[in-house]
Amino acid sequence: MVNGKIFIEPRALVFRSDATTITIPVEQLVVELGDDGGRIYFGNRESASLRIYTSDASILDAGGFGQTGTVRNHLERVATRREIARRLRLTAYVFGFCAVLGWLGVCATHFMVRSLVARVPPEWEQEFGDEQIAEFKSEGVLLDDSNRVARLTALVAPLLRVVPGGAQFKFHIMASDVPNAFALPGGHIVVNSGLLETADNDELVGVIAHESAHITQKHHARKILSSAGPIIIFGTFLHSRNGLMNLAGRGSELMLTQGFSQEYETEADDVGWNYLVAANIDPRGMIGIFRKFKADEAKEKQADILPQAFQSHPALNKRIARLEAKWKRLPHQNGFLELESVDLRQR
């Protein structure tokens, strides 16, 4: 590095020091603005290693340099572009930070919801489920058909052996032509008579595996707590068990009036599939029932006819594709348990 002085001449830039004199013709002159915006650099197109710089921007106004105005305008445009780029980078950083912060908030909320759900006593779930079943019975919508309930229980017994708490599950048949099934806390699974007429044994077991997952993953309580919002969840997480029970009680109506979210439906598909595989039951029954619902959807052009647990969130074709991909990755695709042939149709 050599200290010296810069002189602007009509056709060249000249740098003079005690040791050397460097002349750069205008035709070969390269002018750049430093990254910090404080320095102006001059170079020679034919000598990349040569750089002359100054922090005095007034050099651009020096007389005698015919291209001064052009150079200044060029540098101002460069500076403007760099400022825009800097602001865009800053905006991207802010959005990225907000996205990470939001993701951390979602993760924290999910953690708190799962922690709170673990604190919900099984007695509350059992009481809630029992009350809803009692209400259905009082309304006369449940069939008094102990024989079919017994045959259904026997059909799914191999599955329930691998489902946590499955031995205590209770089955009910609802009088409805709509092919539907839903689960309630406390191990209650309600199957519409229309589903018993539509599904074969493998498909019906696939439905029960899906509904069992809703129970074991405590989707009912998770739905209630998640709907309360992050602030209430955080407050409940920090405070007493009474606050948790009050929140669960206030949200019980939500449990019955709204279906599960896409997240819970996908999780029920995955967990239910795993239960079928663990029980050595052909899991393609779950794919088969989805295909039947898809065919009905295409025929009727109405998504509303689909069972609550299998409505289009996510879309049936996506759920079928996900499960078919699981089937392709399955290590063994034969040697499954032969299910007992059970006729569950109305006689």
C-alpha positions, 0 to 999 in steps of 0.5 A: 500500500502506497500513500499518494495523491490523485489528479484528474486530467482531461483524458486520464486519472493520475496517481502520484507518490514519492515512489511512483506515478501511475496513469490510467487512461479514461478508456481503461478506467474502472470506477467502483463503489466500496461495499461500505459505501465510503470508498471510491475505487479506481482500477485499470481494465488491463491490470486487475491487481491495481486498485487506487482508492479514496474516501473523498467523494468530492473527487467526482466533482473535480474539474477537467475529468470529462466523464465526471458526471457520468461516473457520479450518476453511475455510482449513484445508481450502483449505490441505489441498487445496493441500498435496495438489495440491502433492504431486501436482505433485511426484509428477508431476514425479518420474515425468516426470523418471524417464520422461525419464531412462528415455527417455534411457537407452533412447536411449543404450543404442540408440546404444551397441548400434549403435556396438558392432554397427559394430565387429563384424567382417564375418568373425565374421558370415560365420563364424557364418552359414557354420557354421550352414549347414554344420550344417543340411547335416549334418542333411540339412534343406537340399535339394540343388536347385541348379536351384531355388536358381539360379531363386530367385537370378535372380528376386530379382536386381533386388531385390538390386541395391539391397540393400547387399551383396546381390550376395554373398547366398546362398540355400538351400532347407529341406525343410519344408512350413511357409511360412517364411523366415529370414536368417543373418549373412553373407548367408545366406537360407533359404527353406522349400520350403513357402513356394515352394509358397505364394507367387507371385513378387511375394510371394516377392520381398517376403519376400526384401526383408524378410529382406534388411533383417534382414541389412543392419540387423544385427538378429542382432548387435543382438539379441545385444547388446541382450539383455545388458542396459544395464550389460553394454552400457555396460561393453562399450562402454567396454572392449576389442574382445575383450569385444565378441567374447566377448559376441557369442559367448555370445549366439549361441545366442540368435540361433537360439532366439528370434525378432526383437522387434517393433521389428526386425520393423517395421524389417525391414518398412520397410527391405524396403519401401524396397528394393522401391520403390528397385528399382522392384518393386511392393511390394504383394507384401509385403502379399499374403504377409501377407494369405495368412498372415493367412488361414491364421491365421484358418483354423487358429486358430493363430499358431504355424503362421506363419513366424518372421519374420512371427509376430504381433509386431506383429499381422499386421493391424497390419502390413498396415495400416501397409504399406497406408498406405505404399502410399497415400502412394507417389508412383507406383503403376504402371510397376513392373518386370515380374518374370521368371516363374519356377516355383519349385514342386517338379516 
